[in-house]
């Protein structure tokens, strides 16, 4: 019996390659947008928020890589 905790895990279990690429592309786009924002003048509060969002995107990328690897092997099936 396999227990999955999130919809992302369910989707990765069904088709790990396409789901990983689609979510990864969304995260890459978010990172690019944030990088652009961080190169523009921002108030201290806006800069802090953009930095926090960047850290969240980077964490999401690491998590996606980890669980994608798991579901692309027989372990996740």
C-alpha positions as CSV (number, residue, x, y, z in Angstrom):
1,X,0.0,0.0,0.0
2,X,1.4,3.4,-1.0
3,X,0.4,6.5,0.9
4,X,1.0,9.8,-0.7
5,X,0.5,13.1,1.1
6,X,0.1,15.6,-1.7
7,X,-1.5,16.1,-5.1
8,X,2.0,16.7,-6.4
9,X,3.0,13.2,-5.3
10,X,-0.1,11.7,-6.9
11,X,0.7,13.5,-10.2
12,X,4.4,12.5,-10.1
13,X,3.5,8.9,-9.4
14,X,1.2,8.9,-12.5
15,X,3.7,10.6,-14.9
16,X,6.9,11.8,-13.2
17,X,8.7,13.2,-16.3
18,X,6.0,15.6,-17.7
19,X,4.8,16.7,-14.2
20,X,8.3,17.4,-13.1
21,X,9.1,19.4,-16.2
22,X,5.9,21.4,-16.0
23,X,6.2,22.3,-12.3
24,X,10.0,22.9,-12.8
25,X,9.2,25.4,-15.7
26,X,6.8,27.2,-13.4
27,X,9.4,27.5,-10.7
28,X,12.1,28.7,-13.2
29,X,9.7,31.4,-14.4
30,X,8.9,32.5,-10.9
31,X,12.7,32.6,-10.1
32,X,13.4,34.7,-13.2
33,X,10.6,37.1,-12.3
34,X,11.9,37.5,-8.7
35,X,15.5,37.9,-10.0
36,X,14.2,40.7,-12.2
37,X,12.4,42.3,-9.3
38,X,15.5,42.1,-7.1
39,X,17.5,44.1,-9.7
40,X,15.1,47.0,-9.5
41,X,14.8,49.6,-6.8
42,X,12.5,48.3,-4.0
43,X,11.6,49.6,-0.6
44,X,13.2,47.6,2.2
45,X,9.9,45.8,2.9
46,X,9.4,44.9,-0.8
47,X,13.0,43.7,-1.0
48,X,12.6,41.5,2.1
49,X,9.4,40.0,0.7
50,X,11.1,39.3,-2.7
51,X,14.0,37.7,-0.9
52,X,11.6,35.5,1.2
53,X,9.8,34.5,-2.0
54,X,13.1,33.7,-3.7
55,X,14.0,31.4,-0.8
56,X,10.7,29.7,-1.1
57,X,11.1,29.1,-4.8
58,X,14.6,27.7,-4.2
59,X,13.3,25.4,-1.5
60,X,10.4,24.3,-3.8
61,X,12.9,23.5,-6.6
62,X,15.0,21.4,-4.2
63,X,11.9,19.6,-3.0
64,X,10.7,19.0,-6.5
65,X,14.0,17.5,-7.5
66,X,14.0,15.2,-4.5
67,X,10.5,13.8,-4.9
68,X,10.8,13.7,-8.7
69,X,13.8,11.5,-8.4
70,X,11.9,9.3,-6.0
71,X,8.9,8.9,-8.3
72,X,11.0,8.3,-11.4
73,X,12.3,5.1,-9.8
74,X,10.4,2.0,-8.9
75,X,10.3,3.2,-5.2
76,X,7.5,5.6,-5.9
77,X,5.4,3.2,-7.9
